[in-house]
Amino acid sequence: MPTILVVDDHEEIREALAEILEEEGHEVQQAVDGLEALEMIAASPPDVILLDIAMPGMDGLETLQRLKDRPESSNLPVIMVTAQGDRQNMVKAVQLGVRDYVTKPWEPGEVEMCVNWAIKAAGGAMVQQPAPQQLAQAS
């Protein structure tokens, strides 16, 4: 069963994402900020990380940078799930190696699709196919 780490400072968002992902058959762990997430990832790396940008202390972009700087976590798929949908944050996240970018409020099925694609891509099954958001933008 794939493990998903949800990192968001808002409990209701973490709980909503956990419910969606558990219904998909995933094990879900939760962290309230980037620092807690880094500690959890160091102890037991998840299969996919859902990461908010706007958090107190260490924001999501700094957390992403630290993940990508560490050899043991540099290849973990990270999906930004954030209300920060502006181009500047998206570009920065892509430059740092984010797998996908979902803006709040997300569409029904969007988070599940992105997570499932990231898991399959990490396993090599779909590496040659475009990301779900690229598919949606192309149509």
C-alpha positions as CSV (number, residue, x, y, z in Angstrom):
1,M,0.0,0.0,0.0
2,P,1.6,3.3,-1.1
3,T,2.2,5.9,1.7
4,I,1.4,9.5,1.1
5,L,2.6,12.3,3.3
6,V,0.3,15.3,3.4
7,V,2.0,18.6,4.5
8,D,-0.3,21.5,5.3
9,D,-0.8,23.8,8.2
10,H,-4.6,23.6,8.0
11,E,-6.0,20.6,9.7
12,E,-9.2,20.6,7.6
13,I,-7.2,20.4,4.4
14,R,-5.0,17.6,5.7
15,E,-8.1,15.7,6.8
16,A,-9.9,16.2,3.5
17,L,-6.8,15.0,1.5
18,A,-6.4,12.1,3.9
19,E,-10.0,11.0,3.4
20,I,-9.7,11.2,-0.4
21,L,-6.4,9.2,-0.5
22,E,-7.5,6.6,2.1
23,E,-10.6,5.9,-0.1
24,E,-8.1,5.2,-2.9
25,G,-6.3,2.6,-0.7
26,H,-3.3,4.7,0.3
27,E,-1.8,5.0,3.8
28,V,-1.7,8.7,4.7
29,Q,0.6,10.4,7.1
30,Q,0.3,14.1,8.1
31,A,2.7,16.9,8.9
32,V,1.7,20.4,10.0
33,D,4.8,22.2,8.5
34,G,8.0,21.7,6.5
35,L,10.2,21.0,9.5
36,E,8.0,18.2,10.7
37,A,7.7,16.8,7.2
38,L,11.5,16.7,6.8
39,E,11.9,14.8,10.1
40,M,9.2,12.3,9.1
41,I,10.7,11.8,5.6
42,A,14.2,11.3,7.1
43,A,12.8,8.6,9.4
44,S,10.6,6.8,6.8
45,P,10.3,8.2,3.2
46,P,6.8,8.1,1.8
47,D,6.0,7.2,-1.8
48,V,4.5,10.6,-2.6
49,I,4.4,14.0,-0.8
50,L,1.6,16.5,-1.1
51,L,3.0,19.9,-0.1
52,D,1.4,23.2,0.6
53,I,3.4,26.4,-0.1
54,A,2.0,28.9,2.4
55,M,3.0,27.6,5.8
56,P,4.4,29.3,8.9
57,G,8.1,28.7,9.6
58,M,9.5,26.8,6.6
59,D,7.3,27.3,3.6
60,G,6.6,24.6,1.0
61,L,9.2,25.9,-1.5
62,E,12.0,25.9,1.1
63,T,10.9,22.4,2.1
64,L,10.9,21.3,-1.5
65,Q,14.4,22.7,-2.0
66,R,15.7,20.9,1.1
67,L,14.1,17.6,-0.1
68,K,15.8,17.9,-3.5
69,D,19.1,18.8,-1.9
70,R,19.3,15.6,0.1
71,P,20.3,12.5,-1.9
72,E,18.0,10.2,0.1
73,S,14.9,12.3,-0.8
74,S,15.8,14.0,-4.0
75,N,13.9,11.5,-6.2
76,L,10.7,11.5,-4.1
77,P,7.7,12.7,-6.1
78,V,6.3,16.0,-4.7
79,I,2.9,17.4,-5.7
80,M,2.2,21.0,-4.6
81,V,-1.4,21.4,-3.4
82,T,-1.8,25.0,-2.7
83,A,-3.9,28.1,-3.0
84,Q,-0.7,29.9,-4.4
85,G,-1.6,29.4,-8.1
86,D,0.4,32.4,-9.4
87,R,2.9,31.8,-12.2
88,Q,5.9,32.8,-10.1
89,N,5.3,30.1,-7.5
90,M,4.6,27.5,-10.2
91,V,7.8,28.3,-12.1
92,K,9.8,28.1,-8.9
93,A,8.3,24.8,-7.9
94,V,9.0,23.4,-11.4
95,Q,12.6,24.6,-11.2
96,L,12.9,22.8,-7.9
97,G,11.6,19.5,-9.4
98,V,8.0,19.3,-8.4
99,R,6.1,16.4,-10.0
100,D,2.8,18.2,-10.3
101,Y,0.9,21.3,-9.1
102,V,-2.7,21.3,-7.9
103,T,-4.4,24.6,-6.9
104,K,-7.0,24.8,-4.1
105,P,-9.8,24.2,-4.4
106,W,-9.0,21.2,-6.4
107,E,-11.4,19.5,-8.9
108,P,-13.1,16.2,-8.0
109,G,-10.7,13.4,-8.9
110,E,-7.7,15.7,-9.5
111,V,-5.7,14.9,-6.4
112,E,-6.3,11.2,-6.8
113,M,-5.2,11.3,-10.5
114,C,-2.0,13.2,-9.8
115,V,-1.0,10.9,-6.9
116,N,-1.8,7.7,-8.8
117,W,0.2,9.0,-11.8
118,A,3.1,9.9,-9.6
119,I,3.2,6.4,-8.0
120,K,3.1,4.8,-11.4
121,A,5.7,7.1,-12.9
122,A,8.0,6.5,-9.9
123,G,7.7,2.7,-10.7
124,G,8.6,3.3,-14.3
125,A,5.2,2.3,-15.7
126,M,4.3,5.6,-17.2
127,V,7.5,7.6,-17.4
128,Q,7.1,8.4,-21.2
129,Q,3.5,9.7,-20.8
130,P,2.8,13.4,-20.0
131,A,1.6,14.4,-16.6
132,P,-2.2,14.6,-16.1
133,Q,-2.2,18.5,-16.1
134,Q,-0.2,18.5,-19.4
135,L,-2.9,16.3,-20.8
136,A,-5.7,18.5,-19.6
137,Q,-4.0,21.6,-20.9
138,A,-3.5,20.0,-24.4
139,S,-7.2,19.3,-24.8
